Amino acid sequence: MIALIDFDSILYESVYKIVSISQMREAITKHGKEGAKQWILEEVYNEGINRAENQLLKMQNYLNDIFFEDITAYELFITTCENSFRKSISTSYKSNRKRNKYVWLLREHYRYNGGLNHRELEADDLIASRAKEIGIGKYIIVSIDKDLKQIGGYFWSYYKIKSRDMQGNLIPNEFGFYEREYKQKEVVFISAKEAEFLFWKQMLMGDASDNIKGLHRVGEKTAEKILKDFTNPFIRVAREYIKREQKQDFKINYQLLKLVS
């Protein structure tokens, strides 16, 4: 069994709040503006990699405890293409996101240290392609990104939530910080039928995180209602787009949301 890890989200989490505002001010006073910039980059680089490696180790240990098969390899996938082919399809694709130079600092590290990447394809596409190559049932996808559920097969999300006791109260540790635990306690298996359903549901809803607009006023419940008991989701969804005079949007959204494998 091979674990295919969407490492992008881990990198974003790893650079979060490494240097405080007060530390920045102290660095400027001590090193000057240019010197402070260099100091911050070094702090983020060193601590960011340390956090990413620790997160990876925790995930590996957890998976070894909950999964019924031995995981023989862990493969890390990162996005290093700044101009994804999807941006040529739609200029609004991910236009709501600002470039995070600290995340790119870590991406550059992992580009040359085991992170699988491509000039034109995003990490999601690379994982989809690798999953197809390995074969369903022989891999487990590790990601907090719901887009990757359209691939099917074993899936585990490492998304964390604050721990609560039996009464629902948050549990603080000895330092007063709230402990976090994995929300998804088990590995799930997504069948080919379920994976297809999830893709077409997203076609109806769109994806706000990537700035992909779906059909007007179609949320999760409405999307599920539209697809319920329908044997050909392609035709069903296409009709919904046509009915709303969004025929061209159907083609664009399909290209944006469908992973390249």
C-alpha positions in Angstrom: 0.0 0.0 0.0 1.3 3.4 -1.0 0.3 6.6 0.7 -0.2 9.6 -1.7 0.1 12.7 0.4 -1.2 16.1 -0.7 1.6 18.1 0.9 0.5 21.6 -0.1 -2.0 22.1 2.7 0.7 20.9 5.2 3.1 23.6 3.9 0.5 26.3 4.4 -0.1 25.1 8.0 3.6 24.9 8.6 4.3 28.6 8.0 1.4 29.9 9.9 2.4 32.5 12.6 6.0 31.4 13.0 7.1 35.0 13.6 5.0 37.4 15.7 4.6 41.1 15.2 6.7 41.8 18.3 9.5 39.6 17.0 9.4 41.4 13.6 9.8 44.8 15.4 12.7 43.5 17.4 14.4 42.1 14.3 14.0 45.5 12.5 15.5 47.3 15.5 18.4 44.8 15.7 19.1 44.1 12.0 17.5 46.9 10.1 14.7 46.4 7.5 16.7 44.4 5.0 18.4 42.3 7.7 15.1 41.7 9.4 13.7 40.4 6.1 16.5 37.9 5.8 16.1 36.9 9.5 12.4 36.2 9.0 13.0 34.1 5.9 15.5 32.0 7.8 13.2 31.6 10.8 10.3 30.6 8.5 12.4 28.2 6.5 13.9 26.4 9.5 10.8 26.3 11.6 8.5 25.6 8.7 10.4 22.5 7.6 10.6 21.4 11.2 6.8 21.7 11.5 6.2 20.0 8.2 8.4 17.0 9.1 6.8 16.7 12.5 3.3 16.8 11.0 4.3 14.1 8.5 5.7 11.9 11.2 2.5 12.3 13.3 0.4 11.4 10.3 2.5 8.3 9.5 2.2 7.1 13.1 -1.6 7.6 13.1 -2.1 5.9 9.8 0.0 2.9 11.0 -2.3 2.6 14.0 -5.7 2.8 12.2 -5.0 1.2 8.8 -5.4 -2.5 8.4 -2.6 -2.9 5.8 1.1 -2.0 5.9 2.0 1.2 4.2 5.2 0.5 2.3 5.9 4.0 0.9 4.9 7.6 1.5 5.0 9.9 -1.6 4.7 13.7 -1.2 3.1 15.8 -3.9 3.5 19.6 -4.2 2.3 22.3 -6.6 5.2 24.2 -8.2 3.5 25.4 -11.3 2.7 29.1 -10.8 0.7 29.2 -14.0 -1.5 26.2 -14.0 -3.1 25.3 -17.4 -6.4 26.0 -15.7 -5.6 29.7 -15.6 -5.6 29.7 -19.4 -9.1 28.3 -19.3 -10.4 30.8 -16.8 -8.6 33.9 -15.6 -10.7 33.9 -12.4 -9.3 30.5 -11.4 -7.7 30.9 -8.0 -7.6 34.7 -8.5 -8.9 35.0 -4.9 -5.7 33.7 -3.6 -2.6 35.7 -2.9 0.9 34.2 -3.5 2.3 33.2 -0.2 6.1 33.6 -0.4 6.7 31.6 2.7 4.8 28.6 1.4 6.8 28.9 -1.9 10.0 29.0 0.2 9.1 25.5 1.6 7.9 24.3 -1.8 11.3 25.1 -3.3 12.9 23.1 -0.5 10.7 20.0 -1.2 11.0 20.4 -4.9 14.6 19.2 -4.5 14.0 17.0 -1.5 11.5 14.4 -2.4 8.4 16.4 -3.3 6.9 15.2 -6.6 6.0 18.1 -8.8 5.4 19.2 -12.4 5.8 22.4 -14.5 2.1 22.5 -15.6 0.1 20.2 -13.3 -1.0 20.8 -9.7 -0.5 18.3 -6.9 -4.1 17.1 -7.2 -3.5 16.1 -10.9 -0.3 14.3 -10.0 -2.0 12.3 -7.3 -4.8 11.4 -9.6 -2.3 10.2 -12.3 -0.3 8.2 -9.7 -3.4 6.6 -8.3 -4.4 5.5 -11.8 -1.0 4.1 -12.3 -0.9 2.1 -9.0 -4.5 0.8 -9.2 -7.5 1.2 -6.9 -7.1 -0.6 -3.6 -3.3 -0.3 -3.7 -3.1 3.3 -2.5 -4.4 5.6 0.1 -4.9 9.3 -0.6 -4.0 11.6 2.4 -5.5 15.1 2.0 -7.9 17.6 3.5 -8.9 18.6 0.0 -12.4 17.3 -1.0 -11.5 17.5 -4.7 -9.3 14.4 -4.3 -12.3 12.3 -3.3 -13.3 12.2 -7.0 -10.4 9.8 -7.5 -11.9 7.1 -5.4 -10.2 4.4 -3.3 -8.9 4.6 0.3 -9.0 8.2 1.6 -8.0 9.8 4.9 -8.3 13.5 5.9 -5.8 14.8 8.4 -8.0 17.8 9.2 -7.9 18.6 12.9 -10.5 19.8 15.4 -10.3 20.9 19.0 -10.7 18.0 21.4 -13.8 17.9 23.7 -14.7 15.9 26.7 -17.9 13.8 27.2 -19.9 16.9 28.0 -18.7 18.8 24.9 -16.3 21.1 26.7 -13.0 22.0 25.0 -10.0 20.3 26.6 -7.0 22.6 27.3 -3.5 21.3 27.9 -1.2 22.3 30.8 -0.3 25.5 29.0 -3.9 26.6 28.4 -3.9 25.8 24.7 -6.6 23.6 23.3 -5.6 20.2 22.1 -6.4 19.1 18.6 -7.3 15.7 17.2 -7.9 14.3 13.8 -11.6 14.7 12.8 -11.6 11.7 10.5 -10.8 8.8 12.9 -10.8 6.1 10.2 -9.7 5.5 6.7 -12.7 5.4 4.3 -13.1 3.7 1.0 -14.7 5.7 -1.8 -16.2 3.5 -4.5 -16.1 4.5 -8.2 -19.8 5.3 -8.0 -19.4 7.5 -5.0 -16.4 9.3 -6.5 -18.4 10.1 -9.6 -21.3 11.4 -7.6 -19.0 13.7 -5.6 -17.5 15.1 -8.8 -20.9 15.9 -10.3 -22.1 17.4 -7.0 -19.2 19.7 -7.1 -20.0 20.6 -10.7 -23.3 21.8 -9.5 -22.0 23.6 -6.4 -18.7 25.0 -7.8 -15.7 25.4 -5.5 -15.4 28.7 -3.6 -11.8 28.0 -2.5 -10.7 27.9 -6.1 -13.0 30.7 -7.2 -15.1 28.4 -9.4 -18.7 29.4 -9.5 -21.3 26.7 -9.8 -25.0 27.1 -10.4 -26.8 30.0 -8.8 -28.2 29.2 -5.4 -27.2 25.5 -5.6 -25.7 24.3 -2.3 -24.9 20.8 -1.1 -28.5 19.7 -0.3 -29.9 21.1 -3.6 -27.1 19.4 -5.5 -27.8 16.1 -3.9 -31.5 16.4 -4.6 -30.8 17.1 -8.3 -28.6 14.0 -8.6 -30.8 11.7 -6.6 -31.9 8.5 -8.4 -30.4 9.7 -11.7 -28.5 7.1 -13.7 -26.7 9.5 -16.0 -25.3 12.5 -13.9 -23.6 14.0 -17.0 -26.9 14.5 -18.7 -28.6 15.6 -15.5 -26.0 18.3 -14.7 -25.7 19.5 -18.3 -29.4 20.0 -18.4 -29.3 22.1 -15.2 -26.6 24.3 -16.8 -28.6 24.7 -20.0 -31.8 25.4 -18.1 -30.0 28.3 -16.4 -28.5 29.5 -19.7 -25.0 28.6 -18.5 -24.0 26.1 -21.2 -20.6 27.6 -21.7 -19.9 27.5 -18.0 -20.5 23.8 -18.0 -17.6 23.2 -20.3 -15.3 25.6 -18.4 -16.2 24.2 -15.0 -15.7 20.6 -16.2 -12.2 21.4 -17.3 -11.4 23.2 -14.1 -12.8 20.6 -11.7 -11.9 17.4 -13.5 -8.5 16.1 -12.4 -6.0 15.2 -15.1 -5.0 11.5 -14.8 
